Amino acid sequence: MARSKSLRGLGAKYGGTLRKRYSNVHRTLKAKKECPSCSNMRLRRVSAGIWKCASCGYTVAGGAYDVSTKAQR
């Protein structure tokens, strides 16, 4: 079984469920995101919950791993 690049550092001792969760979070974090101001795909995470556009400099607060947060039940 081939491992994806996002799972580097997680061995077998952590279990499949945790590796799947980590993979989903890492994929969401590293995906390209659209700036709400200029519509460029250059929105990057500066720190946890702070996102900044590289082209226009627009800064927005959002979730830790994604700009938009899901509603909690």
Secondary structure, DSSP 4 states (H G I P E B T S, - for coil): -PPPGGGTT--GGG-HHHHHHHHHHHHHHHS-B--TTT--S-EEEEETTEEEETTT--EEE--SSSSSPPPP-
